[in-house]
Amino acid sequence: MKNISLLLLAFLFLQCSMKTQCPDNIHPHDLVLSTPEAEGVQSQGILDFVEAVEKNDIKLHSFILLRHGKVVAEGWWDPYKPDTRHIMYSVSKIFTSTAVGFAVNEKLLSLDDKVVSFFPEYKDAYAANPYMQELTVRNLITMTAGNEPWPDFRMRNMDWVNDFLSADLNEKTANRFIYNSYATYMASVIIQRVTGSTMLDYLKPRLFEPLGISDIASEQSPSGFTCGGWGMSVLTADMAKLGQLYLQKGKWNGEQLLPESWIEEASSMQIDNGANLSPSERAQTDWGQGYGYFIWQCRHNAFRADGAFGQLIVVMPDQDAVLVATADTHDMGKELQQVWDHILPAISDKELPENKDAYKALTAKLESLALPEPNMKTEKDKNPDFAGTYTMEKNDLGIVSLEIKQQNDLCNLILRTSSATHNLTTGNNKWEYSVTDRNSPYYNQSYRNPIGLSPFKMAGYYTWKDAQNLLLKLVYLEDSSFENYKITLDGKKINLLYTNSEDDSKPIELVGNLN
C-alpha cells in the first residue's frame, strides 16, 4: 500500500512538472500534458507571444496551446482561474454549428430545408416576403440570411422568431454574406424544434459527455431557447477540447463523433466574405478569407471561432495545433496577429532539443500572470469611520441603503434594494473571491435572460486613495464585466461615484447619510 501511495505521489509530481503552470488551485482538466520542445514548439516563441500581448495591452484572461493533441502551455491572468467559466460571446456559434452537424447526420433536418417550414404558425410574419420564404438552413449557417432585425427589437418584443421572420430580406441582402447573430439563434430554435430538446441538452450526450465537458451554461432567450449565437460560458480547457475535435476531423478517443466530411465542409469556405477587398487587403486580414458554417477562415490555412472582446478557438491544421484564448480586448485583429507573429514561427515539424533556460523563463512567466488593473496602491491604513450603514437618497441604481464592513484585510459592501440584499466582498490590495446572485452589468441589460446562471463568481479588490476616499473594483469573472465604486467620506455623509463596464463614460452619483 505504501508503494502505491509513493507511486501516486510521483505521478502527481510528474504531472505538475510537465505543466507550464501548476498553482495549487489549477483546474484538473483531463487534457494530455507535455512540454513545448517535446512537441516541436519553442518555449521562447510562446514567451514572446505572452510578452507581446501584454506589451500591446491585449488583456488576455487565459490561453491554452495544444500541439499534437497535448497541452504545451497554458496560463490564466489573475484574477481569472482555470476552474471558472468564461463567456464565449460569438464563439458560441461553433457549438450551434456542431449541433446542426449532428442533426443533419441523424437526418433530422437538411441544409436545404426552408426555414419557414419549421415555423408555420408565423406565416403572417413572412407571407408577403418571397425572399424569406426561400431562406434555407444553409443560409442561416453561412451568414447569408440578410440583415439582422432592427437593433432594438430585443427590448421591444419577447418573440425573436417573429422579429427575424418579419425582417426586411430583399434582393440586395439575400444570399450575401452579412453577419447576423440572430441567424444563429434561429438555427438553435430549429434544433429544439426537431429534437424536442434545448440545444445544450441535445449536445450533452453527443458532444459534452464524450469530451468530458460538464461545466457549461448558456443564456436563454425570453422564450426559453438557447441563444445559440452568443451567451454560452465554458472553461478554457473545454474550448481547447472542441478545437482539438475539429482538428481531428470529428474523432475523439478513437470514436468518430461527427462525420469527417461534415467537419471539412463546416470549416471550409462556403461563402466569400472578402469579395470587396483588393488582393493586398485580403492578404492582410483574417476577416476576408471566407466563411464556413459559423466558422471563420483565417490566413495561414487556419480556421477559427471568435467572439467579441477576443474570445478565440484557432485551429491550425498545417501545424497540428490549436490555440484558444479568453480576453477583454477591443482589437481582435491585433490579438490574432500575435499568434501569427510568435506562435506560428515557434512551431517546428520535428521534436526540438530541450531548452532549459527558455522553458524555465516561460514557466516563471506563466506562474506570475496577472492583469495590470487595478493599478492602485494603498497610501493609508483603513479608516474606521467609514464603517456603518448609510441611508441612500433616491438613485438610478435603486439602492436603499449601503453598509460598509471592514475586518482584517476584507471590506464588505452590503447593498440593499427594495427586493434584495447583496454582500460584495473585496480584498485589501488583492483579489478576494466570492459568489453572488446579483446580476452583473452585462446580465442586467433588459433583454438579457440569465435564468439559471447564478450564482456568479466574482473577484473584489479595494484600496484607499487617502483617508477619505475608498476605491473598490468588482469583476464578474464569468462574463468579464466589472463595477467601480469610488466612495468619499464627508463627515457623516458619503458620496458614491459608480461606473461599470457597460458604459463607464456615464458615472452614476449617489449620496447617503450615516444612520
C-alpha positions in Angstrom: 0.0 0.0 0.0 2.9 2.3 0.8 4.5 1.7 -2.6 1.2 2.5 -4.3 1.0 5.8 -2.4 4.5 6.7 -3.3 3.8 5.9 -7.0 0.7 8.1 -6.9 2.7 11.0 -5.4 5.4 10.5 -8.0 2.8 10.6 -10.8 1.2 13.8 -9.4 4.6 15.4 -9.1 5.4 14.4 -12.7 2.1 15.9 -13.9 2.8 19.2 -12.2 6.4 19.3 -13.5 5.1 18.8 -17.0 2.7 21.7 -16.7 3.8 25.2 -17.7 1.6 26.4 -14.9 0.7 24.4 -11.8 -0.5 26.6 -8.9 -2.3 24.9 -6.1 -5.8 25.7 -7.4 -5.3 24.7 -11.1 -8.3 23.0 -12.6 -7.6 19.3 -13.1 -8.6 19.1 -16.7 -8.0 15.7 -18.5 -6.1 17.0 -21.5 -2.7 15.3 -22.0 0.2 17.4 -20.8 3.6 17.8 -22.4 6.4 20.4 -22.7 6.9 22.7 -25.7 10.1 21.4 -27.1 8.9 17.8 -26.8 6.1 18.6 -29.2 8.2 20.7 -31.5 7.4 24.2 -30.2 10.0 26.7 -29.0 9.4 27.9 -25.4 10.9 31.2 -26.3 8.2 31.7 -29.0 5.4 31.1 -26.5 7.1 33.5 -24.1 7.4 36.1 -26.8 3.7 35.7 -27.5 2.7 36.3 -23.9 5.0 39.3 -23.5 3.7 40.7 -26.8 0.1 40.6 -25.8 0.9 42.3 -22.5 3.1 44.9 -24.3 0.3 45.7 -26.7 -2.3 46.0 -23.9 -4.2 43.0 -25.2 -5.9 41.9 -22.0 -5.9 38.1 -22.2 -7.7 36.3 -19.4 -6.4 32.9 -20.4 -4.9 30.8 -23.1 -4.1 27.2 -23.9 -1.8 26.0 -26.7 -2.0 22.4 -27.9 0.4 20.6 -30.3 -0.1 17.1 -31.4 -3.1 16.9 -29.1 -1.1 17.8 -26.0 -1.1 20.9 -23.8 2.3 22.6 -24.2 1.4 25.9 -22.5 -1.4 27.3 -20.5 -1.9 30.4 -18.4 -4.5 32.5 -16.6 -4.1 36.2 -15.8 -5.1 36.8 -12.1 -7.9 37.1 -11.1 -9.1 34.6 -13.8 -8.7 31.0 -12.9 -8.8 27.6 -14.7 -11.9 26.4 -12.9 -14.1 29.4 -13.8 -16.3 29.5 -16.9 -15.8 32.4 -19.3 -18.4 33.9 -21.5 -17.9 33.0 -25.2 -19.9 35.7 -27.0 -19.9 34.6 -30.6 -17.6 31.6 -30.1 -21.0 30.1 -29.0 -21.8 29.9 -32.8 -19.4 26.9 -33.3 -21.4 24.9 -30.7 -24.5 25.7 -32.8 -22.8 24.7 -36.0 -21.8 21.4 -34.3 -25.4 20.8 -33.2 -26.6 21.4 -36.8 -24.0 18.8 -37.9 -25.3 16.2 -35.5 -28.9 16.9 -36.6 -28.0 16.6 -40.3 -26.1 13.4 -39.7 -29.1 12.0 -37.8 -31.3 13.1 -40.8 -33.4 15.3 -38.5 -33.0 18.2 -41.0 -31.3 19.1 -44.2 -29.4 22.2 -45.0 -31.7 22.8 -47.9 -34.8 22.8 -45.7 -36.7 26.0 -45.9 -36.5 27.9 -42.6 -40.2 28.8 -42.7 -41.1 25.1 -42.9 -40.3 24.9 -39.2 -42.5 27.8 -38.3 -45.9 27.5 -40.0 -47.6 29.4 -37.1 -45.6 32.5 -38.1 -47.0 32.7 -41.6 -48.3 36.2 -41.1 -44.7 37.4 -40.5 -43.3 36.1 -43.8 -46.3 35.7 -46.1 -45.6 38.9 -48.1 -41.8 38.3 -48.4 -40.8 35.8 -51.1 -37.1 36.0 -50.1 -37.9 35.0 -46.6 -40.0 32.1 -47.9 -36.9 30.8 -49.8 -34.5 31.1 -47.0 -32.8 27.8 -46.1 -30.9 26.4 -43.1 -27.8 26.7 -45.2 -28.4 30.5 -45.4 -28.6 30.6 -41.7 -25.3 28.9 -41.0 -23.3 30.7 -43.8 -24.4 34.2 -42.7 -26.4 34.7 -45.9 -29.7 35.4 -44.2 -29.7 39.2 -44.7 -29.5 42.0 -42.2 -30.3 41.5 -38.5 -33.7 42.8 -37.4 -33.7 46.4 -36.2 -31.2 46.9 -33.4 -33.5 47.4 -30.5 -36.0 44.7 -31.3 -34.8 42.6 -28.3 -36.1 45.3 -26.0 -39.4 45.7 -27.8 -40.6 42.2 -28.5 -40.2 39.0 -26.5 -40.6 36.8 -29.6 -37.4 36.9 -31.5 -38.5 34.3 -34.1 -41.3 36.6 -35.2 -38.9 39.6 -35.5 -36.5 37.6 -37.5 -39.1 36.2 -39.9 -40.6 39.6 -40.4 -37.3 41.3 -41.1 -36.8 43.0 -44.5 -35.0 40.4 -46.5 -34.7 41.6 -50.1 -32.9 41.2 -53.4 -30.0 43.4 -52.1 -29.4 41.3 -49.0 -30.5 37.8 -49.9 -27.7 35.2 -50.4 -25.0 37.8 -49.5 -22.6 37.5 -46.5 -24.0 39.8 -43.8 -23.0 38.9 -40.3 -26.3 38.1 -38.4 -26.2 36.6 -34.9 -29.9 36.0 -34.9 -29.5 33.6 -37.8 -27.6 31.5 -35.3 -30.5 31.9 -32.8 -32.9 30.7 -35.5 -30.6 27.6 -36.0 -30.8 26.9 -32.3 -34.6 27.2 -32.3 -34.8 24.8 -35.2 -32.6 22.3 -33.3 -35.0 22.4 -30.4 -38.0 22.0 -32.8 -36.6 18.9 -34.5 -35.1 17.3 -31.4 -37.5 18.3 -28.6 -34.6 19.3 -26.5 -32.7 22.6 -26.0 -29.5 22.8 -28.0 -27.5 22.3 -24.8 -29.4 19.2 -23.8 -29.2 17.8 -27.4 -25.4 18.3 -27.3 -24.9 16.7 -23.9 -24.7 13.0 -24.9 -23.3 13.7 -28.4 -20.6 16.2 -27.6 -20.2 17.3 -24.0 -20.1 13.9 -22.4 -17.7 12.3 -24.9 -15.3 15.3 -24.5 -15.7 15.4 -20.7 -17.3 18.8 -20.7 -19.7 19.3 -17.8 -19.3 22.9 -16.5 -21.2 24.7 -19.3 -24.1 27.1 -19.3 -25.9 29.4 -21.7 -28.1 32.4 -21.7 -31.6 31.8 -23.0 -34.0 34.0 -25.0 -37.2 35.3 -23.3 -39.0 32.3 -25.0 -36.7 29.8 -23.4 -34.4 28.8 -26.3 -30.6 28.6 -26.1 -29.4 31.9 -27.7 -27.0 30.0 -30.0 -25.2 33.0 -31.4 -23.9 34.2 -28.0 -24.3 33.7 -24.3 -22.5 30.4 -23.7 -20.0 30.1 -20.9 -17.4 27.3 -20.7 -14.0 26.6 -19.3 -10.9 27.5 -21.3 -9.9 23.8 -21.3 -13.3 22.9 -22.9 -12.7 25.4 -25.7 -9.4 23.6 -26.3 -11.2 20.3 -26.5 -13.7 21.5 -29.1 -10.8 23.0 -31.2 -9.0 19.7 -30.9 -12.1 17.8 -32.0 -12.3 19.9 -35.2 -8.5 19.4 -35.7 -9.1 15.7 -35.5 -11.9 16.0 -38.0 -14.6 14.9 -35.6 -12.8 12.0 -34.0 -12.3 11.7 -30.2 -10.7 8.9 -28.3 -11.0 6.7 -31.4 -14.7 7.4 -31.9 -16.0 9.4 -34.9 -18.5 11.7 -33.2 -19.2 13.7 -36.3 -18.5 12.6 -39.9 -15.1 13.8 -41.2 -16.9 15.2 -44.3 -19.1 17.5 -42.1 -16.1 18.9 -40.3 -14.3 19.5 -43.6 -17.4 21.2 -45.0 -18.1 23.3 -41.9 -14.5 24.6 -41.6 -14.0 25.3 -45.4 -15.1 28.4 -47.3 -18.8 28.2 -48.1 -19.2 31.9 -48.8 -16.7 34.6 -49.9 -16.7 37.3 -47.3 -13.9 39.3 -48.9 -15.3 40.0 -52.3 -15.0 43.7 -51.9 -11.3 43.6 -50.8 -8.3 44.1 -53.0 -5.8 41.2 -53.1 -3.4 43.2 -50.8 -6.3 44.0 -48.4 -7.4 40.4 -48.3 -3.8 39.2 -47.6 -3.6 41.3 -44.5 -6.9 40.5 -42.8 -8.4 37.5 -41.1 -11.9 38.8 -41.9 -11.9 38.3 -45.6 -10.6 34.7 -46.1 -14.0 33.1 -46.4 -16.7 31.8 -44.0 -17.9 28.2 -43.4 -20.7 27.1 -41.1 -20.5 29.7 -38.4 -16.7 29.3 -38.7 -14.2 31.9 -40.0 -11.4 31.1 -42.3 -8.0 32.6 -41.3 -4.8 33.3 -43.0 -2.1 30.6 -43.0 -4.7 27.9 -43.9 -6.2 28.1 -40.4 -9.8 28.5 -39.2 -11.4 29.8 -36.1 -14.4 30.5 -33.9 -14.2 34.0 -32.5 -16.2 36.1 -30.1 -16.4 39.8 -29.1 -13.6 41.1 -26.9 -11.1 38.5 -28.0 -12.5 35.0 -27.4 -10.7 32.6 -29.8 -10.5 29.0 -30.9 -7.9 28.9 -33.6 -7.3 25.6 -35.4 -4.1 25.3 -37.4 -4.2 22.1 -39.4 -0.9 22.6 -41.2 0.8 22.8 -37.8 -1.4 20.2 -36.0 -2.0 22.9 -33.3 -4.8 24.6 -31.5 -4.7 27.9 -29.6 -7.6 29.1 -27.5 -7.9 32.3 -25.6 -10.3 34.3 -23.5 -9.8 38.1 -23.2 -11.2 41.6 -22.9 -9.7 43.4 -25.9 -11.2 45.7 -28.5 -8.6 44.8 -31.1 -9.0 41.1 -32.0 -7.0 41.7 -35.2 -4.0 42.7 -33.1 -4.6 39.6 -30.9 -4.6 37.3 -33.8 -1.5 38.9 -35.2 0.4 38.0 -32.1 -0.4 34.3 -32.9 0.9 34.6 -36.4 4.0 36.6 -35.3 5.1 34.5 -32.4 3.3 31.1 -32.1 3.3 30.1 -35.8 7.1 30.6 -36.3 7.8 28.8 -33.0 6.3 25.6 -34.3 8.6 23.1 -35.9 7.9 20.0 -38.0 10.1 17.9 -35.7 10.9 17.5 -32.0 13.2 20.1 -30.7 16.1 19.8 -28.2 15.4 20.7 -24.6 15.9 24.3 -23.8 16.0 24.5 -20.0 16.6 28.3 -19.8 13.7 29.2 -22.1 11.4 26.7 -20.6 12.3 28.0 -17.1 11.6 31.6 -18.1 8.3 30.6 -19.7 7.2 28.7 -16.6 8.1 31.6 -14.4 6.1 34.0 -16.6 3.0 31.8 -16.7 3.0 31.4 -12.9 3.1 35.1 -12.4 0.4 36.2 -14.9 -1.9 39.0 -13.6 -3.9 41.7 -15.2 -2.4 45.2 -14.8 -5.6 46.6 -13.2 -6.5 47.7 -10.8 -3.2 49.7 -10.7 -3.8 51.3 -7.3 -1.6 51.5 -4.3 -2.7 51.9 -0.7 -1.5 55.2 0.7 -3.0 55.0 4.2 -4.5 52.4 6.6 -8.2 51.8 6.7 -10.4 54.5 8.1 -12.7 53.0 10.8 -15.0 56.0 10.4 -16.2 54.5 7.1 -17.8 51.5 8.8 -21.6 51.8 9.2 -24.9 51.8 7.4 -25.9 54.7 5.2 -29.4 55.5 4.0 -29.2 56.5 0.4 -31.1 59.2 -1.3 -33.2 58.1 -4.3 -30.9 56.9 -7.1 -30.8 55.2 -10.5 -29.4 52.0 -9.0 -32.3 51.5 -6.7 -30.0 51.2 -3.7 -31.9 52.0 -0.5 -29.1 51.5 1.9 -25.4 50.8 1.8 -23.4 49.2 4.6 -19.6 49.1 4.8 -17.9 46.5 7.0 -14.1 46.2 7.5 -12.5 43.3 9.1 -8.8 42.2 8.8 -8.0 42.7 5.1 -11.6 42.5 3.9 -14.1 45.2 3.0 -17.7 44.2 2.5 -20.0 46.4 0.6 -23.6 45.5 1.5 -26.1 46.9 -0.9 -29.8 46.8 -0.1 -32.6 47.4 -2.6 -36.3 47.2 -2.1 -36.2 43.5 -3.1 -32.8 42.1 -2.3 -29.6 42.3 -0.2 -26.2 41.8 -1.8 -22.9 41.3 0.1 -19.9 42.2 -2.1 -16.6 41.2 -0.8 -13.2 42.8 -1.6 -9.6 42.3 -0.6 -7.1 44.8 0.6 -4.9 45.4 -2.5 -5.5 41.8 -3.5 -8.4 39.9 -5.2 -10.8 38.3 -2.9 -13.1 35.6 -4.4 -16.7 35.1 -3.6 -20.1 34.4 -5.3 -23.2 36.5 -5.7 -26.7 36.1 -7.1 -26.6 39.7 -8.2 -26.8 40.2 -11.9 -23.6 41.6 -13.4 -23.8 44.8 -15.5 -23.7 42.5 -18.6 -26.7 40.4 -17.5 -28.5 43.4 -16.0 -29.4 44.7 -19.5 -33.2 44.5 -20.0 -33.1 42.0 -22.9 -30.7 39.5 -21.2 -32.1 36.4 -19.6 -29.7 34.9 -17.1 -32.2 32.5 -15.5 -30.3 29.5 -14.1 -26.9 31.0 -14.4 -26.4 32.4 -10.9 -24.7 32.3 -8.5 -21.9 34.2 -10.3 -18.2 34.0 -9.4 -16.6 37.3 -8.7 -13.4 38.9 -7.5 -13.2 42.1 -5.5 -10.3 44.5 -4.8 -10.2 47.6 -2.6 -7.7 50.3 -1.8 -7.5 53.7 -0.1 -6.7 56.7 -2.2 -6.4 58.6 1.1 -8.2 58.6 4.5 -11.4 60.0 3.0 -11.5 58.1 -0.3 -12.2 54.4 -0.7 -12.0 52.7 -4.1 -13.5 49.3 -4.8 -13.4 47.2 -8.0 -15.6 44.1 -8.6 -15.1 41.8 -11.5 -17.7 39.3 -12.6 -15.4 36.6 -13.7 -17.8 34.6 -15.9 -18.8 37.5 -18.2 -15.8 39.9 -17.8 -18.0 42.8 -16.7 -16.9 45.0 -13.8 -18.1 47.7 -11.4 -16.1 50.5 -9.8 -17.2 52.2 -6.6 -15.5 55.4 -5.6 -16.7 56.4 -2.1 -15.8 59.7 -0.4 -16.5 60.3 3.3 -17.6 63.8 4.2 -18.4 63.8 7.9 -21.5 61.6 8.3 -22.3 61.8 4.6 -20.9 59.6 1.8 -20.7 60.3 -1.9 -20.5 57.4 -4.2 -19.5 57.5 -7.9 -20.5 54.3 -9.7 -19.3 53.1 -13.1 -19.4 49.8 -14.9 -18.1 48.0 -18.0 -21.2 48.5 -20.0 -20.9 52.3 -20.0 -18.1 53.7 -17.9 -18.5 57.1 -19.6 -21.7 57.8 -17.6 -21.0 57.6 -13.9 -23.9 57.5 -11.5 -23.7 59.7 -8.4 -25.2 58.6 -5.1 -25.4 60.3 -1.8 -26.1 58.7 1.6 -26.2 59.7 5.3 -24.9 57.6 8.2 -27.7 56.1 10.3 
